[in-house]
Amino acid sequence: MFSYNSFSQLVIFLQFTTQLLILAFLAYWMAVIYLKRKGVLEKYNISTFGPILMIETTRGLDLIDKLSYPKRLWRLFGNAGILFSAIGMVFIAALILFSEYSLIKTFFEGSVIQPGQQNELQNILLIPGINDYIPFFWGVIALIVTLVVHELMHAVLARAEDIRLESVGVAMVAVAPIGGFAKIDAKELYGDEFDDPNDPQIDEEAFYMTATIEEIRAYDAYKKALQIHLAAQEAMPVQTIPFVQNQEQTQQEQTQHGQTQQGQTQQEQIQQEQIHQDRIHQEQIQNQKPSRSPSQKTQNESGKAATKMQRSRILSAGIMANFCVAFVAFLLFFSVVLGGIQPIGSLQILEIDETSPAQTYEFLYNQGLTKDMILVGINGQKVTDTASLNLATETIQPGDLIEIQASYNRVLRNYTVQTSTDAENINYAGILIGDVVSGSPAQAAGLLPGMIIYQTDGENILNSNDFSQALSSKQPGDSVVYTVKSFDEKGQLTVEEITVVLGSSPSDSSRSYLGIYYSQAPLYVGILGLSVLEFNASAYLEFLKSLPSLLFTFEISAPIESVLTMLAGWIFIMMLPLLGFSGGGFSGFSGAVMQFFEPVGWAAPLGVGVFWLANLLFWIAWINFSVGLFNCLPALPFDGGHLFRTYLTRLAELFKVESKKASRLATKISVYASMFIFFSFMFLFIWPHINGFLINLLR
């Protein structure tokens, strides 16, 4: 039996292992910083972004050139990407605005929104190991596929538009690859957006939001050198001399300086020396200027620069590629893979009573009943849900020999078990408290998350419907005695009665109010000494199979309803790992969920491999779709932010705004839009944590 002591040892071991991993990661990061400062990484064409190593190479560029043919086909792909990126941009922006509106509306209605796991900030990041909902193994594979596909399509479209590709590479953390990247010549890609030779002022706010890391570093070095130069000029003013343009001019001036120096007075020599040094200093500053700044021309020596249409195709290519991969993977997952899976049953053993004879066989699935088994039948009578289980056990007497049919790891066996002579043939489930509303009657009475309420005023609660009906029959101010069971820190069971004085519902003062969030608790079968969890595996699978009909069904007779249905379907796909079907989140076919299903037909020879294939396809599809959609955000530095700026520039030009003024205006609007999107996300994640406090404060 798995004891509390062994569980505690496991927790201590995991904590120690986690600490070692954190220390190892910090040591690795310090090593990266040290090697970077020593120039070792630069020697091998390795740049860094925090702890991430960016290994650049020009190998593979010929292959990308070959992949970019036929160019007309890829340009059509890019045109489709522009359309879908625009749709995605409107969709994600509208979703954010609607979510904010809903939260604000509930605030003015006086409703308190309780924060959940989905409101934790780490869950906005699609990074396995950080996001609580993404499984690490399948998530890492899916993320690598997503990043490689995204960057590869940027590179292919760049070459299809004859835009220079500087290098390609792989991004790694230590020895683990986490994605790929393609470095496109920024001068050619954004050539006409910053070409403003008549405006010497640099719009630093826009520059820092849109420039690459290398450009920002170069610009900062240039500013620092310029500040030193201006400080020197202020301390010792000299005649202003234009910037030296090349080395030959510098050498020629040095020669002239040496020839004329002999015939001058000492004061003139000092002044000329200062002028000479100032010229050299200015030349150094000129050489430190970044390759691109908002006030400089950005076309390369050939004069090549992407048009707005070409740039839009290149930027949207990565988004379109992610959407295409998501579509194919979802298609295979929903149609082919799910067609090779069928449910075994719906009742899973969660616990075996220590006083039950079945305890003798716990964790020995080849000899007796064990945890995680799926109940299929009792005494030849099929059990598919709690109702059929109650029916199958109602005639069993204490001390009877019964035959139980159960499945473990998709192997069906019969087990003969004798019921305890002092067992009671009483079944109850109750409800599991997930959370307690602050300031509610439940909190005042002492109800806590994790408690199971299985009796109301002495009456057994079979399911959540029994509980809700019992609560609705009461009036505000009534006292109710709840019988609850809970487990302490040592795993010891405690049963107690808690009396609660019901309050009035915030939405309807005539209705009783308890103030808890709850779900169906496991069913305890007294005659068998078992606790089982009902999971409607058949409905679960059928709903998954029905999702494509929500996503792609369009009826001409009801166009608005069809569009809304499709939008709701895609929103549900987005939220599926977070909410699942009953609020628990969908992580694929893994762990205990996998016990409820078996492969059939074409998938039967694969065995457990069909579940691995299902998980791989689902997470590749979901992460590709999510990354593509988030890249549609009209916020820099996402692809959608650059597309949004390009669209705004073109729109301003249509209204006869001069090209450079249109570009500057579009950049400013894009920066402000980016800030709005950022604060909107912060609001969505922070608001559930503070809205209850604000509502109580204003009451």
Protein Blocks (a to p, Z undefined) as FASTA:
>chain_A
ZZfklmmmmmmmmmmmmmmmmmmmmmmmmmmmmmmmnommmmnopacehjbccdddfehk
lmmmmmmpcfklmmmmmmmmmmmmmmmmmmmmmmmmmmmmmmmmmmmnopacdddfklpf
klmpccehjamklcfklmmmmmmmmmmmmmmmmmmmmmmnopacfbgcdddehjacfbdc
ddddfklmmmmmmgcfklmbdcfklmmmmmcfklmmmmmmmmmmmmmmmmmmmmmgcddd
dddfbfklmmmmmmmmmmmmmmpcfklmmmmmmmmmmmmmmmmmmmmpcfbdfkbcfbdf
kopacdfklmmmmmmmmmmmmmmmmmmmmmmmmmmmmmmgccfblcdcfbdcfkbmklmm
goilklmccehiacfbgghiacfbfklmmmmmmmpcehiacdddddeehiacdddddddf
kbccdddebjcdfbdcehiaklmnopaehiacfbeehiacfblmlmmmmmmmpcehiacd
dddddddfkopacdddddddddddfklmkbccebpacdddddddfknopacddddfklmm
mmmmmmmmmmmgccfklmmlmmmmmmmmmmmmmmmmmnmmnonopebjehjllmmpcceh
jllmnmmmlmmmmmmmmmmmmmmmmmmmmmmpccdfbfklmmmmmmmmmmmmmnopafkl
mmmmmmmmmmmmmmmmmmmmmmmmmmmmmmmmmmmmmZZ
